[in-house]
Amino acid sequence: MTGRLLLVRHAETEWHRDNRYAGARSDPDLTAHGLRQVDALAEGVLAERVEAVASSPLRRALRTATPAADALGVPVDVVPDLREADFGALEGRTRAEADPGLVRRFLADPVAHPFPGAEPPRDAAARTAAALRGISARHAGRTVLVVGHSTALRLALCALLGLPLAAYRQVFPRLDNVAATEIRLPAEPGGPVSLLSLNRPFPPSRKEVPCDDSSPSPRPRCSPSPP
């Protein structure tokens, strides 16, 4: 049976305002705005007919996923391979604080030139894509809320859809906090994956939604995706 996955980036953290790299070895707290996003997500899962919840083991993801699971009365399926990519030397830092040459090479080709000590993007893409296929198989035929991380999810989307990994920043320039990207995975291993929606508010009718940075007040502020 085909699985329906709603991929959601965790709620806003304290590092989002400065766009600091928060990878597998960093776990900043959620902001007050992020906690409101968590509440909105928990209120929206029934409208989206979610039947199961899976999450990265990192605290910022679990704090986003757990209230939604509680609202549904289901456990959180904690999946270690949903964790964020490791950004190596850039963990906890901004691009402005890094060596300009490293940043320039990374922006030109993040697969060929990852940051020193970082997880190879191909590895992050492969493990996250495999994790999503595993979730779909365990919850066959069900709608699953999957709470993860911006870079790992974007890399996995490229891997699942057959897109160049080096272009993940251009093809998927941002995943807003608690916005949903819907995919359908076939039951047969290696079958084609369908992308049904990208970075949409979750649920569409909620008041507290991610937005575009150019949106006028009083709409809520946005948190950028890591480059």
Backbone as a ProteinNet text record, in pm:
[ID]
protein_1_A
[PRIMARY]
MTGRLLLVRHAETEWHRDNRYAGARSDPDLTAHGLRQVDALAEGVLAERVEAVASSPLRRALRTATPAADALGVPVDVVPDLREADFGALEGRTRAEADPGLVRRFLADPVAHPFPGAEPPRDAAARTAAALRGISARHAGRTVLVVGHSTALRLALCALLGLPLAAYRQVFPRLDNVAATEIRLPAEPGGPVSLLSLNRPFPPSRKEVPCDDSSPSPRPRCSPSPP
[TERTIARY]
83.9	0	87.5	39.6	113.9	107.7	221.6	226.7	225.2	151.5	145.6	224.4	330.8	414.2	403.5	379	380.6	510.9	606.5	737.6	733	765.9	755.7	888.2	938.8	1057.2	1015.4	1099.7	1071.3	1042	987.2	951.7	1076.2	1052.2	1161.3	1244.6	1377.3	1468.2	1537.2	1610.1	1679.2	1790.3	1833.7	1941.4	1890.8	1760.6	1709.4	1726.9	1712.4	1719.2	1852.4	1961.2	2094	2131.3	2043.7	2070.6	2199	2210.1	2324.8	2300.7	2408	2397.5	2372.3	2257.7	2223.5	2210.9	2313.9	2315.8	2291.7	2349.7	2326.9	2387.7	2487.5	2554.6	2509.1	2409.8	2358.8	2209.3	2159.5	2016.7	1963.4	1955.5	1905.3	1758	1717.3	1579.3	1485.3	1358.3	1256.5	1230.5	1195.3	1156.8	1009.7	964.7	823	738	786.2	714.8	712.1	823.9	828.7	728.3	711.5	613.8	471.4	444.3	312.6	294.1	401.7	394.3	364.8	425.9	400.8	252.9	195.9	54	-34	0	-78.8	-69.2	49.5	68.1	-17.3	-16.8	-95.9	-245.2	-288	-429.3	-465.1	-365.1	-393.6	-388.9	-335.3	-316.3	-448.3	-552.3	-680.6	-738.6	-724.8	-775.1	-703.1	-577.1	-498.2	-513	-594.8	-619.6	-489.8	-403.5	-278.7	-310.2	-241.9	-266.4	-145.2	-27.9	94.2	192	286.5	385.3	523.5	617.6	757.6	842.7	958.3	1041.1	1188.4	1268.6	1411.3	1426.7	1537.5	1558	1605.7	1640.7	1689.6	1576.9	1613.3	1513.2	1420.2	1474.1	1390.3	1283.2	1314.6	1215.6	1115.3	1164.5	1074.1	977.5	1024.9	935.8	829.7	859.3	760.9	662	712.2	629.4	540.9	589.5	520.2	379.2	355.1	217.7	122.2	171	86.3	50.5	149.5	122.9	25.9	44.5	-46.2	-189.4	-204.3	-337.9	-406.2	-325.7	-379.3	-391.1	-323.9	-322.7	-236.3	-126	-34.6	106.7	193.9	333.2	411.1	522.8	613.6	709.5	716.6	812.6	944.7	1036.2	1163.6	1260.9	1308	1390.8	1526.4	1631	1762.6	1812.3	1782.4	1834.8	1759.9	1661.4	1598.2	1673.6	1779.4	1853.5	1907.2	1938.7	1993.6	2133.2	2177.3	2314.9	2409.7	2528.9	2633.7	2708.9	2714.9	2777.1	2924.2	2982.3	3125.3	3169.1	3266.9	3325	3225.6	3112.9	3013.9	2905.7	2909.6	2810	2811.5	2694.4	2681.2	2730.8	2771.1	2825.8	2740.1	2759.7	2695.7	2796.7	2748.6	2841.4	2935.5	2885.4	2969.1	3087.3	3075.7	3182.9	3280.6	3253.6	3336.6	3436.1	3533.1	3630.5	3558.5	3576.4	3504	3529.2	3651.4	3681.8	3602.3	3590.4	3510.9	3365.6	3313.6	3174.1	3154.1	3245.6	3233.7	3232.7	3322	3327	3202	3156.4	3034.8	2915.2	2899.7	2785.6	2790.6	2910.7	2924.8	2886.5	2923.6	2891.9	2901.8	2790	2793.5	2826.6	2808.8	2841.9	2991.7	3050.6	3194.6	3276.7	3220.2	3296.5	3217.5	3187	3121.2	3216.3	3161.7	3246.4	3337.5	3455	3547.5	3481	3496.5	3439.6	3291.7	3228.4	3084.2	3051.5	2929.3	2880.8	2871.4	2922.9	2909.2	2761.9	2724.6	2583.8	2523.7	2602.8	2549.6	2508.9	2587.9	2554.5	2427.3	2416.7	2297.3	2173.1	2186.8	2073.6	2031	2128.3	2096.8	2029.1	2081.6	2022.9	1884.2	1866.3	1735.9	1632	1669.9	1577.3	1538.5	1636.7	1607.1	1515.4	1535.7	1449	1305	1287	1151.4	1085.3	1160.4	1104.5	1067.8	1151.3	1121.5	996.4	979.4	858.9	735.6	744.2	631.4	597	698.3	673.7	610.5	658.5	603.9	460.5	426.5	292.5	220.9	226.7	174.8	29.2	1.9	-134.1	-185.9	-101.4	-145.2	-82.9	-142.2	-85.7	3	129.2	226.9	285.2	280	351.3	495.7	589.6	731.8	801	850.4	916	1066.9	1127.7	1271.1	1337.9	1435.5	1525	1544.9	1574.1	1576	1672.1	1799.8	1897.4	1879.9	1864	1847.3	1723.9	1614.1	1493.1	1509.3	1573.9	1592.9	1683.2	1788.2	1875.2	1798.8	1718.5	1641	1540.3	1477.9	1384	1453.8	1573	1648.6	1677.8	1720.8	1753	1629.6	1517.1	1395.7	1337.8	1354.9	1296.4	1393.5	1514.7	1612.8	1670.7	1680.8	1735.3	1880.2	1961.1	2102	2115.2	2191	2207.8	2272.6	2365.8	2436.8	2343.7	2224.8	2130.2	2022.5	2040.2	1931	1895.3	1992	1964.1	1886.6	1907	1835.6	1696.8	1687.9	1559.5	1462.7	1515.6	1435	1500.1	1481.3	1553.8	1520	1401.2	1368.1	1257.9	1264.7	1153.9	1122.4	1006.1	969.8	937.3	951.3	918	770.7	745.2	612.7	528.8	593.3	524.3	536.8	440.1	434.8	473.6	552.8	582.7	530.1	436.2	369.5	427.5	464.1	511.4	434.4	429.9	372.1	478.1	498.1	596.6	525.6	564.8	501.3	543.2	463.7	494.6	616.5	634.7	746.1	877.5	982.1	1112	1165.3	1211.9	1269.7	1170.1	1040.2	938.6	939.5	872.6	874.2	802.6	858.4	803.5	733.8	618.2	543.3	553.1	581.5	580.3	447.3	362.5	227.4	213.6	294.6	293.3	427.1	462.2	592.4	576.7	623.5	637.2	506.6	397.9	269	234.9	153.1	113.7	47	67	9.2	-64.1	-196.4	-283	-306.3	-362.4	-375.3	-454.1	-547.3	-635.6	-585.1	-471.8	-431.4	-384.7	-390.4	-352.8	-202.5	-139	4.1	81.2	124	184.2	320.1	409.3	531.5	496.2	582.4	551.3	675.5	656.2	768.6	828.6	960.5	1026.9	976.6	918.5	871.6	729.7	666.6	528.2	515.8	414.2	397	343.8	366.1	306	154.5	73.4	111.7	134.7	160	185.4	312.8	322.3	436.9	565.4	675.9	806.2	843.8	945.6	988.6	1124.8	1157.8	1290.2	1351.7	1466.7	1526.1	1576.2	1584.7	1649.4	1799.6	1876.3	2021.1	2064.8	2167.8	2213.8	2264.3
-119.9	0	125	227.2	352.3	425.4	477.8	553.3	702.7	775.2	921.5	980	1051.3	1112.3	1263.9	1326.6	1472.2	1510.1	1558	1592.8	1734.2	1748.2	1876.8	1909.3	2026.8	2074.2	2114.8	2087.1	2120.8	2269.8	2305.4	2444.2	2531.5	2661.1	2759.3	2743.1	2753.4	2747.3	2881.6	2888.9	3012.9	3048.6	2955.2	2983.2	3029.1	3023	3055.8	3202.2	3288.9	3432.1	3469.1	3410.1	3437.1	3340.3	3245.3	3142.8	3066.5	3021.6	2939.5	2793.8	2728.6	2587.9	2502.7	2437.7	2345.4	2206.9	2126.9	1994.8	1884.6	1768.8	1651.2	1664.2	1752.5	1767.1	1890.3	1960.5	2081.2	2065.1	2119.8	2106.5	2227	2343.5	2463.1	2449.6	2524.6	2521.1	2589	2555.1	2624.1	2761.8	2856.3	2989.3	2988.5	3100.3	3112.8	3101.8	3161.6	3150.2	3004.6	2933.6	2792.8	2710.3	2741.1	2668	2693.1	2813.5	2839.5	2758.5	2746	2662.8	2517.1	2469.3	2332.3	2314	2410.4	2402.2	2398.4	2482.1	2485	2352.5	2293.7	2164.4	2057.3	2055.7	1956.8	1973.2	2096.9	2121.1	2079.4	2078.5	2053.2	1909.1	1819.3	1682	1609.7	1642.7	1577.5	1621.6	1750.5	1800.4	1736.1	1702.3	1638.7	1486.4	1432.8	1288.2	1209.7	1265.6	1197.2	1077.6	966.2	843.2	795.4	848.3	808.5	925.3	923.7	1031.4	970	1018.4	977.5	1102	1085.9	1202.4	1166.6	1265.1	1262.1	1253.8	1197.3	1190.1	1320.5	1419.5	1544.9	1617.5	1684.9	1743.8	1840.1	1923.3	2022.3	1956.3	1839.6	1766	1694.6	1628.9	1558	1653.2	1772.8	1870.1	1919	1912.3	1948.7	1835.6	1712.3	1596.8	1546.5	1552.2	1485.3	1538.3	1670.6	1715.6	1669.6	1660.7	1611.1	1464.9	1385.2	1244.4	1230.6	1314.5	1310.6	1342.7	1439.6	1476.5	1360.8	1277.5	1162.5	1037.7	1039.1	921.3	809.7	846.8	746.6	774.6	674	697.2	763.7	824.6	879.7	769.4	746.2	652.1	727.8	709.4	782.6	710	781.7	722.4	792.7	729	794	850.8	784.4	830.1	949.2	1001.7	1128	1249	1225.6	1338.2	1430.8	1551.2	1648.5	1607.2	1659.4	1639.5	1703.1	1649.7	1708.2	1810.1	1934.4	2041.6	2063	1972.2	1978	2108.2	2173.9	2296.3	2411.1	2400.6	2509.5	2490.1	2381.9	2362.7	2482	2540.6	2651.5	2784.5	2789.5	2912.4	2958.4	3083.2	3135.8	3135.2	3151.6	3158.3	3277.8	3388	3506.8	3481.8	3383	3351	3247.7	3198	3093.1	3151.3	3069.3	3109.4	3133.7	3251.8	3283	3182.6	3130.3	3032.4	2904.4	2857.7	2738.1	2759.3	2874.9	2905.4	2913.8	2979.5	2994.6	2858.5	2770.1	2637.7	2556	2568.2	2496.8	2543	2672.2	2724.7	2683.9	2671.1	2630.1	2483.9	2398.1	2255.2	2193.9	2188.8	2138.1	1989.7	1914.9	1772.5	1752.2	1823.1	1811	1880.4	1984.4	2064.3	2086.4	1980	1999.4	2067.8	2120.9	2186.2	2083.2	2124.9	2030.7	1957.9	1827	1747.1	1719.1	1767.8	1749.6	1610	1567.6	1443.2	1460.2	1367.5	1378.4	1386.7	1483.8	1497	1370.3	1293.6	1168.6	1072.5	1068.4	981.1	1028.2	1159.9	1214.3	1189.1	1205.6	1181.9	1036.2	945.8	802.7	754.8	794.9	745.2	803.5	932.8	994.5	939.6	920.4	861.2	719.6	641.6	505.7	509.3	607.8	621.5	649.3	735.1	766.2	644.2	568.6	445.5	345.8	339.3	249.8	290.5	420.3	470.2	435	457.8	426.8	278.4	193.1	48.4	6.1	65.4	28.5	75	185.3	242.6	237.6	124.2	109.3	152.8	234.2	278.2	385	437.6	537.2	673.2	777	911.2	934.7	966.1	978.8	1119.6	1183.8	1309.2	1275.3	1328.1	1301.1	1432.6	1445.9	1569.2	1551	1634.7	1623.6	1758.6	1767.3	1883	1929.3	2056.6	2119.7	2054.8	2048.9	1999.9	1851.5	1771.1	1627	1596.2	1665.6	1640.4	1684.8	1798.6	1844.6	1749.3	1701.1	1603.8	1475	1429.6	1307.1	1323.2	1439.7	1463.6	1452.2	1508.8	1496.2	1349.6	1275.2	1133.9	1054.6	1077.5	1002.2	1037.5	1163.5	1209.9	1202.4	1154.5	1141.7	1273.2	1370	1501.8	1511.3	1596.2	1608.5	1658.8	1588.5	1630	1767.1	1796.5	1924.2	2043.1	2017.6	2125.8	2139	2073.3	2074.1	2213.9	2302.8	2438.9	2519.1	2488.7	2558.6	2498.7	2365.8	2299.8	2318.2	2306.1	2324.7	2434.1	2560.9	2668.8	2686	2642.3	2656.8	2558.5	2516	2446.4	2526.7	2586.9	2667.9	2579.1	2635.9	2561.9	2521.6	2396.3	2333.7	2351	2370.4	2362.2	2219	2175.8	2036	2020.3	1918.7	1873.6	1731	1709.2	1578.9	1493.9	1371	1275.7	1145.4	1070.2	935.4	837.1	734.4	631.7	501.4	435.3	309.4	195.6	91.3	-23.9	-99.3	-103.3	-180.1	-105.4	-174.4	-110.5	-45.7	77.5	147	204.1	193.6	247.3	398.7	459.5	605.3	675.3	787	868.5	989.9	1025.7	1141.7	1255.7	1375.7	1497.2	1566.4	1573.2	1625.8	1770.7	1813	1953.8	1985.4	2112.7	2154.7	2275.1	2261.7	2376.4	2453.8	2381.6	2448.5	2459.1	2557.4	2570.2	2443.2	2414.9	2293.7	2331.3	2311.6	2285.7	2414	2410	2530.8	2642.2	2609.4	2710.5	2770.6	2722.2	2768.7	2914.2	2980.4	3120.9	3139	3050.1	3064.1	2982.6	3045.3	2971.2	3028.8	2946.2	3000.6	3095.3	3188.4	3287.1	3323.6	3404.5	3454.9	3574.1	3590.6	3697.4	3835.9	3848.3	3978.6	4008.6	3914.7	3933.4	4050.9	4136.3	4250	4207.5	4287.5	4267.5	4274.6	4201	4128.7	3979.7	3932.8	3790.6	3751.6	3625.3	3585.1	3582.4	3599.5	3600.7	3461.4	3454.8	3328.8	3291.1	3164.3	3114.7	3056.9	3105.5	3056.3	2914.8	2845.9	2715.8	2736.4	2645.1	2655.9	2649.7	2723.2	2719.3	2581.3
0	0	0	-68	-75.4	57.8	101.6	225.4	200.2	282.8	273.7	390	358.5	461.3	453.3	566.7	578.6	647.9	570.5	623.4	678.9	805.3	873.9	941.4	915.1	987.2	1128.4	1225.3	1365.3	1383	1497.7	1527.1	1544.8	1546.7	1554	1681.5	1665.4	1779.5	1800.7	1910.3	1945.4	1846.8	1766.8	1671.4	1535.3	1513.8	1381.2	1345.7	1443	1412.7	1349.1	1397.7	1342.4	1231.2	1201.2	1099.6	1130.7	1254.7	1295	1255.6	1219	1182	1306.7	1309.6	1418.1	1357.4	1373.8	1313.6	1413.9	1386	1469.3	1607.8	1624.6	1754.2	1830.5	1779.6	1844.7	1867.5	1976.7	2003.7	2080.9	2015.2	2082.6	2119.6	2221.2	2268.3	2169	2178.9	2101.6	2161.1	2075.8	2121.2	2164.1	2220.9	2254.9	2128.6	2020.5	1892.9	1847.2	1866	1830.6	1909.1	2036.4	2117.9	2069.8	2020.9	1962.7	1833.9	1757.8	1637.8	1673.7	1781.8	1828.5	1861.9	1932.9	1968.6	1843.5	1744.7	1621.3	1546.8	1547.8	1482.3	1549.5	1682.4	1756.2	1728.9	1710.4	1680.6	1538.2	1449.9	1308.9	1264.6	1347.3	1299.1	1271.7	1345.2	1320.7	1187.1	1155.4	1027.6	910.1	929	823	822.5	914.1	922.8	943.9	1024.5	1058.4	1147.3	1122.1	1197.8	1276.9	1245.5	1315.2	1311.9	1405.3	1416.6	1430.6	1350.6	1359.5	1377.4	1440.4	1469.9	1476.7	1444.8	1476.9	1628.4	1677.3	1822.1	1884.7	1803.9	1860.4	1933.3	2041.8	2130.7	2058.1	1970.8	1904.2	1817	1762.1	1683.3	1773.6	1878.4	1969.1	2038.8	2075.3	2139.9	2042.6	1913.8	1812.3	1788.6	1787.3	1751.6	1865.2	1988.7	2099.2	2125	2128.7	2149.6	2039.3	1916.1	1807.1	1830.1	1871.1	1901.1	2017.9	2120.2	2235.3	2193.4	2102.6	2056.3	1984.1	1919.7	1846.7	1933.2	2049.3	2134.3	2080.2	2013.7	1956.8	2007.6	2007.8	2047.7	1935.1	1970.7	1870	1826.3	1697.1	1639.3	1623.8	1717.5	1716.2	1623.2	1522.9	1417.8	1416.1	1466.7	1474.7	1342.3	1231.2	1102.7	1045.1	1118.3	1079.5	1134.2	1210.8	1269.2	1159.4	1199	1104.8	1061.2	947	903.5	1004.3	1012.9	1097	1012.1	1059.7	982.6	1016.4	1091.6	1117.1	1181.4	1119.5	1174.4	1183.8	1115.6	1117.4	1223.3	1298.8	1404.6	1500.3	1520.7	1613.7	1561.1	1436.4	1378.9	1261.5	1222.8	1102.8	988.7	867.7	754.3	766.5	825.5	840.5	933	1021.3	1115.2	1059.4	939.8	880.5	781.3	744.6	643.4	510.2	448.9	325	213.1	206.7	102.9	119.7	244.3	270.7	230.6	266.3	234.8	84	15.8	-129.3	-199.8	-158.8	-221.4	-188.2	-64.4	-24.5	-106.5	-122	-195.9	-342.8	-397.4	-537.1	-556.4	-460.3	-469	-330.2	-256.7	-118.9	-108.8	-216.4	-213.6	-230.5	-324.4	-348.1	-240.6	-178.6	-82.1	47.1	121.4	251.4	348.4	455.2	555.5	622.7	668.9	733.9	850.4	852.9	960.2	948	841.2	825	773	798.9	740.7	589.3	510.6	365.3	325.6	243	205.2	144.9	70.8	15.4	127	233.5	346.4	415.9	437.6	502.8	418.6	287	197.1	200.3	194.8	189.2	316.9	433.1	558.7	581.2	546.6	569.4	472.9	347.7	250.9	293	338.8	386.1	507.7	595.6	712.8	671.1	571.1	525	461.7	385.6	328.4	439.8	541.9	653.1	728	749.7	816.2	734.2	603.3	515.8	520.9	525.6	530.7	663.5	774.2	906.1	924.1	858.6	872.5	737.4	672.6	536.2	525.1	423.2	397	490.1	577.6	675.4	644.3	701.2	691.5	812.7	788.3	896.4	897.7	1013.5	1035	1069.3	991.6	1012.8	1046.2	1168.3	1211.3	1200.5	1118.8	1095.4	1084.3	995.1	989.1	845.1	831	699.6	600.9	634.8	537.5	510.3	613.7	594.2	510.4	535.3	457.9	313.5	290.7	152.5	74.6	138.5	73	42.9	137.7	116.8	3.7	-4.4	-113.9	-248.7	-259	-383.8	-414.3	-313.4	-334.1	-377.3	-313.4	-344.1	-480.6	-521.1	-646.8	-763.7	-738.3	-845.2	-891.5	-801.4	-834.5	-788.1	-852.1	-812.1	-668.3	-587.1	-447.8	-437.6	-527.5	-521.2	-542	-595.9	-624	-517.4	-401.9	-303.6	-257.5	-249	-202.1	-306.1	-433.5	-539.9	-563.2	-562.5	-588.7	-471.9	-350.9	-229.6	-144.7	-181.7	-113.7	33.3	75.6	216.7	255.6	379.3	443.7	569.1	573.1	688.6	808.4	926	1047.8	1047.1	1081.3	1088.5	962	848.7	720.3	669.5	590.8	547.3	401.1	375.4	239.8	229.4	138.5	130.6	19.3	53.4	-46.5	-31.8	-140.4	-137.8	-183.6	-103.5	-134.6	-167.6	-275.8	-313.8	-222.8	-222.8	-138.4	-188.9	-320.7	-374.6	-353.1	-309.1	-286.1	-413.5	-399.9	-513.7	-611.1	-580.5	-670.1	-671.6	-770.4	-783.8	-668.7	-628.9	-520.4	-580.4	-527.1	-575.1	-474.5	-524.3	-442.9	-467.1	-364.6	-380.2	-335.6	-241.9	-200.5	-136.6	-137.7	-87	4.4	127.8	217.8	235.8	256.8	274.8	422.6	459.6	600	650.4	777.1	838	965.4	970.3	856	778.5	656.7	575.6	641.1	730.4	788	917.6	968.7	1100.7	1096.4	1209.5	1216.9	1230.1	1301	1329.3	1227.3	1117.5	1007.3	973.9	914.5	859.1	745.6	715.7	614.3	535.9	433.8	356.3	429	419.6	494	456.1	336.9	292.6	338.1	409.9	451.6	547.4	528.4	618	752.9	854.4	985.7	967.9	1046.1	1167.4	1147	1025.5	1007.4	1079.1	1127.4	1208.4	1129.2	1200.6	1136	1088.8	1005.5	948	1000.5	987.2	1020	894.2	852.2	729.1	742.4	627.1	624.4	623.4	684.8	676.3	531.6	492.1	353.2	317.2
[MASK]
+++++++++++++++++++++++++++++++++++++++++++++++++++++++++++++++++++++++++++++++++++++++++++++++++++++++++++++++++++++++++++++++++++++++++++++++++++++++++++++++++++++++++++++++++++++++++++++++++++++++++++++++++++++++++++++++++++

